[in-house]
Amino acid sequence: MRVVIAGLGNMGRSHALAHHYHPEAEIVGLVNRSDVDLPEELADYPRFARFEDGLAQNADLVCIATYSDSHADYAIAAMEAGADVFIEKPLATTVADAEHVVATAQRLNRKLAVGYILRHHPSWQRLISEARDLGGPYVFRMNLNQQSDGPTWETHKALMQTTSPLVDCGVHYVDVMCQITDAKPVRVSGMGLRLSDEIAPDMYNYGQLQVWFEDGSVGWYEAGWGPMMSETAFFVKDVVSPNGSVSITDGNKGASDDVDGHTKVGGLLVHRPTGDHLIEMPDEPGHQALCDAEQAFMIKAIKENIDLTRHMSDAVQSLAICLAADESIRTGRPVDLGVSQ
């Protein structure tokens, strides 16, 4: 399977390494606008500065890990050129663009998968299963605040030229909420604050969303980026129901901007009125192993013609919730999604 990877930042390099080691993948091009240092395994592959030149390599699969504002255009161009697409989250920067990408995949009968890495993590799959076993309605309490500085803060500032942390990170955890409740979102509100003069006046680097679901479930998610962020309680993952709760218990998450710490579970505490049960999660996959799993899934979906219809609609829904929160922050008013969203 001929593969082109566009975007050679942290995620793009990991996806490229996944394809380098996959026995059924052949990398035919790496695309990045600027020259970057790459791991030794990737050093000899053809490199291109323009996405169009990468597409000219007649790839079967294009992996898009560029900044968010290029996602929709690149995905559509790749599918029009005859390739299936794996795209990093968020799928697009607007709901309309995301729906256009999905419609293009359906029209052209292309496979389209979005980089929701937690869907490939056994510990997060177990968290979702344990929460669903409790039964709803649910309270979701989640956050991921990153005390970023140096190169990580520079990356965050670049991301915030087009995408807030609430959208960029929030789609992961809102997707988890949606998988657990499996109910339609009804209403979203948000609040946010610009805590640095180093970002655009109309952007915020701290935000929180609140979402209401049709089954009565409610949830909040909080995200902040920057050197001013606190590392106290920066990683909360908690699901509560009338019958108990499920919580990630690992207290030693490492630095808040450590990419491996963002997916690590360590252990789950399942609480019921009859008692508590601790589920240990030894030997969890790290970041690269999860990227390997994502790309293996993508190749399998293409080879076995797996139906990704629900996967695509879920990606649009979680993005719509986060963008509604972004709209609420900017307008100061809640956003009514309606049960037909």
HELIX and SHEET records of a PDB file:
HELIX    1   1 ASN A   10  TYR A   21  1                                  12    
HELIX    2   2 GLU A   40  LEU A   42  5                                   3    
HELIX    3   3 PHE A   51  LEU A   55  1                                   5    
HELIX    4   4 SER A   68  SER A   70  5                                   3    
HELIX    5   5 HIS A   71  GLU A   80  1                                  10    
HELIX    6   6 VAL A   95  LEU A  108  1                                  14    
HELIX    7   7 ILE A  117  HIS A  120  5                                   4    
HELIX    8   8 PRO A  122  LEU A  134  1                                  13    
HELIX    9   9 GLY A  150  LEU A  159  1                                  10    
HELIX   10  10 PRO A  165  ASP A  168  1                                   4    
HELIX   11  11 GLY A  170  THR A  181  1                                  12    
HELIX   12  12 VAL A  259  HIS A  262  5                                   4    
HELIX   13  13 HIS A  287  LYS A  303  1                                  17    
HELIX   14  14 THR A  309  THR A  331  1                                  23    
SHEET    1   A 6 ARG A  47  PHE A  48  0                                        
SHEET    2   A 6 GLU A  26  VAL A  31  1                                        
SHEET    3   A 6 ARG A   2  ALA A   6  1                                        
SHEET    4   A 6 LEU A  61  ILE A  64  1                                        
SHEET    5   A 6 ASP A  84  GLU A  88  1                                        
SHEET    6   A 6 LEU A 112  GLY A 115  1                                        
SHEET    1   B 9 GLY A 275  GLU A 280  0                                        
SHEET    2   B 9 GLY A 267  ARG A 272 -1                                        
SHEET    3   B 9 GLY A 244  ILE A 248 -1                                        
SHEET    4   B 9 PHE A 235  SER A 241 -1                                        
SHEET    5   B 9 VAL A 139  GLN A 146 -1                                        
SHEET    6   B 9 VAL A 218  TRP A 225  1                                        
SHEET    7   B 9 TYR A 206  PHE A 213 -1                                        
SHEET    8   B 9 PRO A 185  LEU A 193 -1                                        
SHEET    9   B 9 VAL A 335  ASP A 336 -1                                        
END                                                                             
